[in-house]
Amino acid sequence: MRTILPERIRTWGDAARFLNELIESGEIFHPDDDANDITWVGVEEQPTDDEREHLNLLMQQCRELDGFDPAGHVLHMMELV
């Protein structure tokens, strides 16, 4: 996996940086999906089992931020690319 995963997501800024990094590396997936269910096509290095579990935790933390919409953020950023 090319994206360097943060330890945890605490703020909107943390979430935005994390999601933007996934977009830039081509490793983005829908924030409501389970990383274990993703077919990782076109990525240089497949995420390990530990990375997949950590991705799920980080996405959960993004979804739990008051007022932050991870899916909406991703859609908006993808429109800009």
Secondary structure by P-SEA (a helix, b strand, c coil): cccccccccccaaaaaaaaaaaaaacccccccccccccccccccccccaaaaaaaaaaaaaaaacccccaaaaaaaaaaac
